[in-house]
Amino acid sequence: MHGLLMRLSALDADAEHAIRLISFFDTLVEQQVGLEELVRNAAVVAECAVGIQDLDGEFAVRALPTGASDTGRSGPSATVKKMGAGHQVWLDRSADRSLPLDELLLERLAIAGKVTVGRGDAVAPALGDPALLELVVGRSTAAPERTRALHLLGLKPCTGLTMVAMLGPVDAVGAVASALSAPRRPLRAIIGSLHAVAVVGAVPAEPEVPAGTQVGVGSTEVAVDAPVSWEKAVRAVRYATARTGAADPSAHPVVRASDLGPLELLAGTLRSAEIRGVTDIDALDALAADPSGRDVLQTLAVVVEAGSLREAARKLHLHHNSVAARLARAEERLGYALNQPSGMARLGLALALRRLRDTDLLA
């Protein structure tokens, strides 16, 4: 209080007005008004536009001097003040036009805003909050903490939620997250080496994914069971293979956990170090190192998926004799025949394990 009084004594305006301003914001906090109402009241007192916004460009609450809600962020001439981690308050008056109580108004708005967000009534500003989403998907998070985090994200515990795990360039990941979440604002976080996205409802059957991006889709669960969906998404993305070009029939940039069957179990238990030294995988690595070895591996992946040489040739836009020649070359390196179901099953498992080895995401 002593520091406050010292500061007030330096103001040109009457100190009584400053005390009234402090009391005004204290009353709003005591009344537990929402964030929008807090900003509207502040704008009326400031007699200019006022707002609260995050630093990522995903959230903003703004009000006009009339007290009406508005859209948009702070302009270039606004005076800005930090409001805790990740947020700031502002008023639309430049420093050279500031009024005596502007600094105090911003300070009290920032304090009131932090209290409001911390109370949990300010749902909107937490949208996209990485820390909250990490709490939601964390196995160690207690149920009350997860429910509170969901509330701050604007979600009910019973809301259907699908977690998505992604690897790839930030811009590409952001585009995919926006497309999957539309028309809602994306709920995103970086967890370890993965980009996590929470999608309300189910993920579209064939989402568009840019080249160089891998996507794993978890199961759709009620929001309180988001950790289950996230774990499945992490397992799925380990099997995803990024597309390197427009025509790449062997690539599977989007993998759903529901399509993995027993392979999901391997992705949840095997680490890269445990897959090293496997003869069949070493043979695939040696084959990939050969000239045109990448084409041979692509052919092997397509043949395993297609189930027949002719269907694989159609997908690869090759003559079936060309596919047969590539298989014969692979057989020499692998040491087993690929024209038998047992050989094809062995190859399919080796290719799957090779993908797991190259994408170790287990904690």
C-alpha positions as CSV (number, residue, x, y, z in Angstrom):
1,M,0.0,0.0,0.0
2,H,2.9,2.4,0.7
3,G,4.3,1.9,-2.8
4,L,0.8,2.5,-4.2
5,L,0.4,5.7,-2.3
6,M,3.8,6.9,-3.4
7,R,2.9,6.3,-7.0
8,L,-0.5,8.0,-6.6
9,S,1.2,11.1,-5.2
10,A,3.1,11.5,-8.4
11,L,0.0,11.5,-10.5
12,D,-1.4,14.7,-11.9
13,A,-4.9,13.6,-11.4
14,D,-6.6,13.7,-8.0
15,A,-5.5,10.7,-5.9
16,E,-9.1,10.2,-4.9
17,H,-9.9,9.4,-8.5
18,A,-7.1,6.8,-8.6
19,I,-8.5,5.2,-5.4
20,R,-11.9,5.1,-7.0
21,L,-10.4,3.4,-10.1
22,I,-8.8,0.8,-7.9
23,S,-12.0,0.2,-6.0
24,F,-13.9,0.0,-9.3
25,F,-11.8,-3.0,-10.5
26,D,-11.8,-4.6,-7.1
27,T,-15.6,-4.5,-7.2
28,L,-15.7,-6.2,-10.6
29,V,-13.4,-9.0,-9.3
30,E,-15.6,-9.4,-6.2
31,Q,-18.7,-9.7,-8.4
32,Q,-16.9,-12.4,-10.4
33,V,-17.8,-10.8,-13.8
34,G,-16.7,-12.6,-16.9
35,L,-13.8,-11.5,-19.1
36,E,-15.9,-9.8,-21.7
37,E,-17.9,-7.8,-19.1
38,L,-14.6,-6.8,-17.4
39,V,-13.2,-5.4,-20.7
40,R,-16.5,-3.6,-21.5
41,N,-16.5,-1.8,-18.1
42,A,-12.8,-0.9,-18.6
43,A,-13.5,0.6,-22.0
44,V,-16.2,2.8,-20.7
45,V,-14.0,4.1,-17.9
46,A,-11.0,4.6,-20.2
47,E,-13.2,6.3,-22.9
48,C,-11.3,4.4,-25.6
49,A,-11.1,0.9,-27.0
50,V,-9.7,-1.6,-24.5
51,G,-8.8,-5.3,-24.9
52,I,-7.2,-8.5,-23.6
53,Q,-5.4,-10.8,-26.0
54,D,-2.9,-13.7,-26.1
55,L,0.5,-13.5,-27.7
56,D,-0.2,-16.2,-30.3
57,G,-2.8,-14.3,-32.3
58,E,-5.5,-16.9,-31.5
59,F,-7.6,-15.0,-28.9
60,A,-8.8,-11.4,-28.3
61,V,-11.5,-9.7,-26.3
62,R,-12.1,-6.1,-27.2
63,A,-14.6,-3.5,-26.3
64,L,-15.5,0.0,-27.6
65,P,-15.7,3.2,-25.4
66,T,-19.5,2.8,-25.5
67,G,-19.2,-0.5,-23.7
68,A,-20.1,-2.6,-26.7
69,S,-18.1,-5.7,-27.5
70,D,-16.0,-5.6,-30.6
71,T,-13.6,-7.8,-32.5
72,G,-9.9,-7.4,-33.3
73,R,-6.6,-7.0,-31.6
74,S,-4.6,-4.0,-30.5
75,G,-3.6,-1.4,-33.1
76,P,0.0,-0.1,-33.6
77,S,-0.7,3.0,-31.5
78,A,-2.1,1.1,-28.5
79,T,-0.4,1.1,-25.1
80,V,0.2,-2.5,-24.0
81,K,0.9,-4.1,-20.7
82,K,1.8,-7.8,-19.9
83,M,-0.9,-9.8,-18.1
84,G,0.8,-12.9,-16.8
85,A,2.2,-15.6,-19.1
86,G,0.9,-15.5,-22.6
87,H,-1.5,-12.6,-22.4
88,Q,-1.5,-8.8,-22.4
89,V,-3.9,-5.9,-21.9
90,W,-4.1,-2.8,-23.9
91,L,-5.9,0.5,-24.4
92,D,-6.2,2.3,-27.7
93,R,-4.3,5.5,-26.7
94,S,-0.6,6.0,-27.6
95,A,1.9,7.1,-25.0
96,D,2.1,10.6,-26.3
97,R,-1.7,11.0,-25.8
98,S,-2.0,9.1,-22.5
99,L,-4.1,10.4,-19.6
100,P,-2.8,10.5,-16.0
101,L,-4.6,7.3,-14.9
102,D,-4.0,5.2,-18.1
103,E,-1.1,3.3,-16.5
104,L,-3.0,2.6,-13.4
105,L,-6.0,1.5,-15.4
106,L,-4.0,-1.0,-17.4
107,E,-2.3,-2.3,-14.2
108,R,-5.7,-2.9,-12.5
109,L,-7.2,-4.4,-15.7
110,A,-4.2,-6.8,-15.9
111,I,-4.6,-7.9,-12.2
112,A,-8.4,-8.3,-12.6
113,G,-7.9,-10.3,-15.8
114,K,-5.4,-12.7,-14.2
115,V,-7.9,-13.3,-11.4
116,T,-10.7,-13.9,-13.8
117,V,-8.7,-16.3,-15.9
118,G,-7.4,-18.1,-12.8
119,R,-10.9,-18.5,-11.5
120,G,-11.9,-20.5,-14.5
121,D,-14.7,-18.2,-15.8
122,A,-12.6,-16.9,-18.7
123,V,-13.1,-19.8,-21.0
124,A,-12.2,-18.1,-24.3
125,P,-8.7,-16.9,-23.5
126,A,-7.6,-20.4,-22.7
127,L,-8.5,-21.8,-26.2
128,G,-5.4,-23.2,-27.6
129,D,-3.5,-23.0,-24.3
130,P,-0.8,-25.6,-24.7
131,A,-0.4,-26.2,-20.9
132,L,-4.1,-26.9,-20.5
133,L,-4.1,-29.4,-23.4
134,E,-1.1,-31.1,-22.0
135,L,-3.0,-31.5,-18.7
136,V,-6.0,-32.9,-20.5
137,V,-4.0,-35.7,-22.2
138,G,-1.6,-36.4,-19.3
139,R,-2.0,-39.8,-17.7
140,S,-0.8,-38.4,-14.4
141,T,-3.3,-35.6,-14.3
142,A,-5.9,-36.1,-11.5
143,A,-9.5,-36.2,-12.6
144,P,-10.5,-32.8,-11.0
145,E,-7.5,-31.1,-12.7
146,R,-8.4,-32.6,-16.1
147,T,-12.1,-31.5,-15.7
148,R,-11.0,-28.0,-14.8
149,A,-8.6,-27.8,-17.8
150,L,-11.4,-29.0,-20.1
151,H,-13.6,-26.2,-18.7
152,L,-10.9,-23.6,-19.4
153,L,-10.7,-25.0,-22.9
154,G,-14.4,-24.5,-23.4
155,L,-15.1,-28.3,-23.4
156,K,-17.4,-30.4,-21.3
157,P,-16.1,-33.7,-19.8
158,C,-18.6,-35.6,-21.9
159,T,-17.7,-33.9,-25.1
160,G,-16.6,-36.3,-27.8
161,L,-12.9,-35.7,-28.5
162,T,-10.4,-37.1,-31.0
163,M,-6.7,-36.5,-30.3
164,V,-4.3,-36.2,-33.3
165,A,-0.6,-36.5,-33.2
166,M,1.5,-34.9,-35.9
167,L,5.1,-34.6,-37.1
168,G,6.2,-32.1,-39.8
169,P,6.9,-28.5,-40.6
170,V,5.2,-26.0,-38.3
171,D,3.3,-24.2,-41.1
172,A,2.0,-27.5,-42.5
173,V,1.0,-28.8,-39.1
174,G,-0.9,-25.5,-38.4
175,A,-2.8,-25.8,-41.7
176,V,-3.8,-29.3,-40.9
177,A,-4.9,-28.4,-37.4
178,S,-7.0,-25.5,-38.7
179,A,-8.7,-27.7,-41.3
180,L,-9.4,-30.5,-38.8
181,S,-10.8,-28.1,-36.2
182,A,-12.9,-25.9,-38.4
183,P,-15.1,-24.0,-37.7
184,R,-13.7,-24.0,-34.1
185,R,-10.3,-22.5,-33.1
186,P,-7.6,-25.2,-33.1
187,L,-6.7,-26.6,-29.7
188,R,-3.0,-27.3,-30.1
189,A,0.1,-28.0,-28.0
190,I,3.6,-29.3,-28.5
191,I,4.2,-32.4,-26.4
192,G,7.7,-33.8,-26.7
193,S,8.5,-34.0,-30.4
194,L,4.9,-34.1,-31.4
195,H,2.2,-31.5,-32.3
196,A,-1.0,-32.4,-30.4
197,V,-4.4,-31.3,-31.7
198,A,-7.7,-31.9,-30.0
199,V,-10.6,-32.3,-32.5
200,V,-14.1,-32.1,-31.2
201,G,-16.0,-35.0,-32.7
202,A,-14.5,-37.4,-35.3
203,V,-11.7,-36.6,-37.8
204,P,-12.8,-36.5,-41.5
205,A,-12.2,-39.7,-43.4
206,E,-9.6,-38.3,-45.7
207,P,-8.0,-35.1,-44.4
208,E,-5.7,-33.2,-46.7
209,V,-2.1,-33.5,-45.5
210,P,0.8,-31.6,-47.1
211,A,4.0,-33.4,-48.2
212,G,6.4,-34.1,-45.4
213,T,3.7,-34.4,-42.7
214,Q,2.8,-37.4,-40.7
215,V,-0.6,-37.7,-38.9
216,G,-1.8,-40.2,-36.3
217,V,-5.5,-40.2,-35.4
218,G,-6.5,-41.6,-32.0
219,S,-9.9,-43.0,-31.0
220,T,-12.9,-40.7,-30.3
221,E,-13.5,-40.7,-26.6
222,V,-15.3,-38.6,-24.1
223,A,-13.1,-35.7,-23.2
224,V,-12.2,-37.0,-19.7
225,D,-10.7,-40.0,-21.4
226,A,-8.5,-37.9,-23.7
227,P,-5.3,-39.7,-22.5
228,V,-6.6,-42.9,-24.1
229,S,-7.1,-41.2,-27.5
230,W,-3.7,-39.4,-27.2
231,E,-1.8,-42.7,-26.6
232,K,-3.5,-44.3,-29.6
233,A,-2.7,-41.2,-31.7
234,V,1.0,-41.4,-30.7
235,R,1.1,-45.1,-31.7
236,A,-0.6,-44.4,-35.0
237,V,1.8,-41.6,-36.0
238,R,4.7,-44.0,-35.6
239,Y,3.4,-46.0,-38.6
240,A,2.6,-42.9,-40.7
241,T,4.9,-42.2,-43.7
242,A,5.2,-38.7,-45.1
243,R,4.4,-38.2,-48.8
244,T,7.5,-37.0,-50.7
245,G,5.7,-36.0,-53.8
246,A,2.3,-35.9,-55.5
247,A,2.5,-39.5,-56.8
248,D,3.7,-41.7,-53.9
249,P,1.4,-44.7,-53.6
250,S,3.5,-46.2,-50.8
251,A,3.0,-43.2,-48.5
252,H,0.5,-43.3,-45.7
253,P,0.6,-39.7,-44.2
254,V,-2.5,-40.4,-42.2
255,V,-2.8,-43.5,-40.0
256,R,-5.7,-44.2,-37.7
257,A,-5.3,-46.3,-34.6
258,S,-8.5,-48.1,-35.4
259,D,-6.9,-49.5,-38.5
260,L,-3.8,-50.9,-36.8
261,G,-5.2,-54.0,-35.1
262,P,-2.5,-55.9,-33.2
263,L,0.2,-53.6,-34.7
264,E,-1.0,-50.9,-32.2
265,L,0.4,-53.1,-29.4
266,L,3.9,-53.1,-31.0
267,A,3.9,-49.3,-31.3
268,G,3.0,-48.9,-27.6
269,T,5.8,-51.2,-26.3
270,L,8.7,-51.3,-28.7
271,R,11.4,-48.7,-28.7
272,S,13.9,-48.1,-31.5
273,A,16.8,-49.6,-29.5
274,E,14.8,-52.9,-29.2
275,I,14.3,-53.1,-33.0
276,R,17.9,-52.7,-33.9
277,G,20.0,-55.7,-35.1
278,V,17.0,-57.5,-36.7
279,T,18.2,-59.3,-39.8
280,D,15.2,-58.7,-42.0
281,I,15.3,-54.9,-41.2
282,D,19.0,-54.7,-41.8
283,A,18.4,-56.3,-45.2
284,L,15.8,-53.7,-46.1
285,D,18.3,-51.0,-45.0
286,A,20.9,-52.5,-47.3
287,L,18.4,-52.7,-50.1
288,A,17.5,-49.0,-49.6
289,A,21.1,-48.0,-49.9
290,D,21.5,-49.5,-53.4
291,P,21.0,-47.4,-56.5
292,S,17.2,-47.2,-57.1
293,G,16.8,-49.0,-53.8
294,R,14.1,-46.4,-52.8
295,D,12.0,-47.5,-55.8
296,V,12.3,-51.1,-54.7
297,L,11.2,-50.4,-51.2
298,Q,8.3,-48.4,-52.5
299,T,7.3,-51.4,-54.6
300,L,7.6,-53.8,-51.6
301,A,5.3,-51.5,-49.5
302,V,2.7,-51.3,-52.3
303,V,2.8,-55.0,-53.0
304,V,2.2,-55.8,-49.3
305,E,-0.8,-53.5,-49.2
306,A,-2.2,-54.4,-52.5
307,G,-2.0,-58.2,-52.0
308,S,-1.2,-59.0,-55.6
309,L,1.5,-58.2,-58.1
310,R,-1.0,-56.9,-60.7
311,E,-2.8,-54.7,-58.3
312,A,0.5,-53.3,-57.2
313,A,1.6,-52.7,-60.8
314,R,-1.7,-50.7,-61.4
315,K,-1.1,-48.5,-58.3
316,L,2.6,-47.9,-59.3
317,H,1.7,-47.3,-63.0
318,L,4.2,-50.0,-64.0
319,H,4.0,-53.1,-66.1
320,H,3.6,-56.2,-63.9
321,N,6.9,-57.6,-65.3
322,S,8.7,-54.5,-63.9
323,V,7.2,-55.1,-60.5
324,A,8.2,-58.8,-60.7
325,A,11.7,-57.8,-61.5
326,R,11.9,-55.5,-58.4
327,L,10.5,-58.3,-56.2
328,A,13.1,-60.8,-57.6
329,R,15.8,-58.2,-56.7
330,A,14.5,-57.8,-53.2
331,E,14.3,-61.6,-52.7
332,E,18.0,-61.9,-53.3
333,R,18.7,-59.5,-50.5
334,L,16.0,-60.6,-48.1
335,G,16.8,-64.3,-48.5
336,Y,13.2,-65.5,-48.6
337,A,10.5,-65.9,-51.3
338,L,7.8,-63.2,-51.7
339,N,5.4,-65.3,-53.7
340,Q,4.2,-67.2,-50.6
341,P,1.8,-65.8,-48.0
342,S,4.3,-66.5,-45.2
343,G,7.0,-64.5,-47.1
344,M,4.6,-61.6,-47.6
345,A,3.6,-61.6,-44.0
346,R,7.2,-61.6,-42.9
347,L,7.9,-58.7,-45.2
348,G,4.9,-56.7,-44.0
349,L,6.1,-57.1,-40.4
350,A,9.6,-56.1,-41.2
351,L,8.4,-52.9,-43.0
352,A,6.2,-52.1,-40.0
353,L,9.0,-52.6,-37.5
354,R,11.3,-50.5,-39.7
355,R,8.9,-47.6,-39.5
356,L,8.7,-48.0,-35.7
357,R,12.4,-48.0,-35.4
358,D,12.6,-44.7,-37.4
359,T,10.0,-43.0,-35.2
360,D,10.7,-43.6,-31.6
361,L,8.2,-41.5,-29.6
362,L,7.9,-43.5,-26.4
363,A,8.7,-41.7,-23.2
